[in-house]
Amino acid sequence: MVKILFKVFSGFPLTVLHSLGAILGWAVYGVSANYRRKIDTHSKIAFPSDETLRLQAVQGSVKHAGMALLELPYLWGLSTQEGAASCTDIANWEVVERAQEKGKGIIFLTPHMGSFESTAQVFSTRAPITVLYRPNRKRELQEIIEASRARNNVALAPTNLGGVKILLKALRRGEAVGMLPDQVPGQGEGIWAPMFGQPAYTMTLPGRLQQATGAAIVLAVGYRKAIGRGFRLELFPGPKSLSADPLEAATQVNAEMEKLILKYPDQYYWGYERYKPPRA
């Protein structure tokens, strides 16, 4: 059933999907008290004293969360070139070129905001990239993920020891890897580090990879433009190096994610359970 729905929605224009997604986002917000509680709790952590800005961020987040969900079939149903073409604007590509010149690979970091699904497609039209992802426990959804995300120049690395080895090999070949460092890792795979002043279980993987390879860190945002107008890929240089101390490195990464989130707070998914305990 899920595969059929994905197939149907993949044929819709992006304008339609974004319009329906915005409605869906507000519908979920309206019927789910638990979802509203998560959004309010997390946004208040980031904006404890600016209620006007917080409410603006929440209103945008609710809409963009629904848009992100319905645009998935569209992006996953396109070829790599078509998906990359949906990103109609690229800012600061020279950041990537400088990182490539070092020849030690690139670690792309992006938080749960905007269209993070579109960023790997853009880069893959120029060079190979390996993307870290969490396998889905539902077999049908996992099949869709594997079939849709893995494509020419895009490899997948699951969030386990085998996936870490895949990422290391890619970096040592001088290639790029991408991950969402605000994703809550499994028990034993992270450390409690501050995020907007609140302890958040944070993956230590970016620091370990950077220490092992000397790879350059690049921050990326797949900014969603006006409804149906595609995306804008924005790139920023990350820290030149991450600390060898896991807590300090995780704190560095969270600080960089905070900067990106505060740049476009309306496109961050405040409903994501950033502060939940790790899964065993």
N, C-alpha and C positions, 0 to 999 in steps of 0.2 A: 504493500500500500504506500509506504514512504517513497519507494522508488518511482511509483507512478506519479505521485504528487510532485516530486522533484522534476520529473520529465515534463509534466504539464507546465509548471511555473517557469522552467528554463526557457520556454518559448515566448514568455511575456516580455514586452519592452521594459526597460529599466524604469522608465517614468511611472508605469503602472505598478510595478513591484514596490517602488519607493512610496507611492501614494497609499497603497494598501498596507504597506509595512508601518507607516506612520499611524494609521488607524488601528492596526493590530497592537502596536506598542501601547497606545492609550487604553485600549480595551483590556489588555492584561493588567495594566496598572490599576484600572478601575475595579476589576473583579478580584484581584489578589491582594489581600491585606498583608500577607507575608512579603510579597514583592515590594509593596510600598514601604514597609518597615525597613527592608534592607537598603533601599535607595535613600530613604531619609537618614538612616543611621550613618551610612558611609559618607554621604555628602556633608553631613554636619561635622564629621571628623575633619574633612578638608576645608570647610568654610564655617568655623565655629562662631565667627563674629560678623559675617557679612551675609545676612539672610537674603538680600536681594540677589546677589550673585549666585547664592546656593540654589535659589528657586529657578533662576534662569538655566543653571546647569542641569537641574533635575528635569525641567520641561524639555530641554533638548535631548537629554539622555533617553527619556522615555520614548520619544519619537525615533531616535536613531537606533535604538535596540531592535525595534520592530523592523525597521528598514534593513538592518544588517541581516536579520534572519531571512527575509524574503529575497534579498539579493543573492543569497548563496546559490540557489539553483541557476541563476543567471550567470554568475561568475564561473561556477564549476561546469556549466554546460557549454561554455565557449572554448575555442581553441586558445592556446597560449597567446598567439598574436592578437586575437580578438579581445581577450581579457586584458592584455596590456594596453590595447587601444582605448579601453574604457577609462584609463587613467589619462585624462586629457591635458594634464599639466604636471611638470616635474620641476621641483625647485632644489637647487644646490647639488646637482649631479656631480659637480667637481669634488664633493666630499668623498664620493665613492671612488672616483678616479685616483685621488690621492691615496686612499686606502689600498687600492689595487697595486699601486706602484711599489708598495712595501713588500709585496709578494708573500705575505704570511697569512693570507686569508682574511676574511671579514666576518665579524659577529654582528648581525643585524638585531637590534632590540626594539621592540614596539609594544606598547601596552594594549590592553583591551579597549581600544577606541577606534572610531572611524571604521574604515574598511581595511582591516589588517589582512584580509584574504587577498586583496588586490596587489599588495606590495611585492610579494614573491613573484607573481606573474610578470610584473614589469621588469624586475631584475633578470628573470630567467630568459628573457629575449636577448640578453646581452652576455650572460655567463651562467654557469651552473650554480644552483643553490640547493642546500639540504635544509629542510624545515623540521623542527622538533614539533611533535604533536602527541596528544594523549589519546591512545586507542579507545574507541567507544565500546562499552560492554555489550551493546545491542548489535548482533551480527549484521543485520540489514543496514544499519547506519554505518557500521565499520566498512562494509563493502562499498558504500557510496563514497565515503571519505577516501579510501584507498584508490578507487577508480577515478575520482575527480581531482584530488590534490596532486597525486603523482602524475607527472606529464613530462614532456621533453624538457630537459635541464632542471627539473624539480624532483628531488628525491625526498623521501620521508624517513624520519628517525623517530621511533617511539620513545616515550619517556621511561626508559629502563636502561640497564647497563649496556645492552647491545646498541641502543640508540646513541648513547654517549660515545661509544667506540666509532660509530658511523660518523658522528660530528667531528671527532678528532681526526679521522682519516681525511675527511673533506678539507678541513683547515690545513692539514699538513700537505695537501695537494695545492694549496694556495687558493682554494675555492671559498665560497661564502656559506654561512649557515644563518638561520633565522629562528628566533624564538620570542615568546611572550613572557618576559621575566616576572610579570606580576601574576602569573599562573601559580596557584598554590601547589607545591610539589608534594610527593608522598612522604610519609614518615621516614626520617633519616636522610632525606635528600635535600634538606634546607636548614635554615636557621632563623630564629626570631630576630627581625631587624625592624627599625622604625619606618613606617610609611605614613606620612602626614602626622608624625608624632605618636602614632599608635603601633604597638608591636604587631607585625605581620609575618607569617611564616613565608620565608623568601628562598627561592632556589639559589644554590651556591654555584650552579653550573657555569654561568658566564665567567665568573672569576677563575674557576678551575681551568676552563678552556683557554682563557686569555693568558694565564700563567704558563700553561703547557706549550702554547704555540706562538705567543707574541702577536696574535691576530689583532687587527685594528677593530675598534668598536664604532659602529655607525648607528645612530638613532633614526628611526623611520616612523612616519605617520602617514597613513592612507586617509587623508582628509576627504570626507564626503561633501561634495559640492551641492548646489541646489538640486531639488528633486529631479532625478532623471538626467542630470548633467554630468554624471561620472565622478571621477575622483582626482585629487591632487596629491601627488606623492611629494612629501617634504622630507629632506634629509639633513641631519645635523651631526657634527663630529661628537663622538662620545669621549669618555675619559681616555687619556693616552695610555693609562695603565690602571688596572684594578689591584687593590691591595692583596698581598699574600694571605692576610688574615681574613678568614671567611666572613666574619661579622662586619668588618670594615668594607669588604668588597660588596657584600649584599646591601649595606647602607648606601654605598656609592651608587649602585644600580637603582635602588629605590628613589634616591634623590633625583636621578636623571629622569625616571618615570614621572615623578611629581612635576617636573618642569614641563614635560610634554602634555600631561593632563591639564595643568593650569593654563597652558597655551590655548587649548580648545576644550574646556570643561564640559561643554554641552555635547561633545561627541564621545565622552568616556562612559563606559557602561557601569554606572554607579550601583546597579543591581548585582554586579558580580561579587561573590562572597570572598573578597580579598582577605578578610581577617579571620576566616574560619580555621580551625585546627587541621593539621594534615591528615590525609587518609592513610590508614595503616596498610 
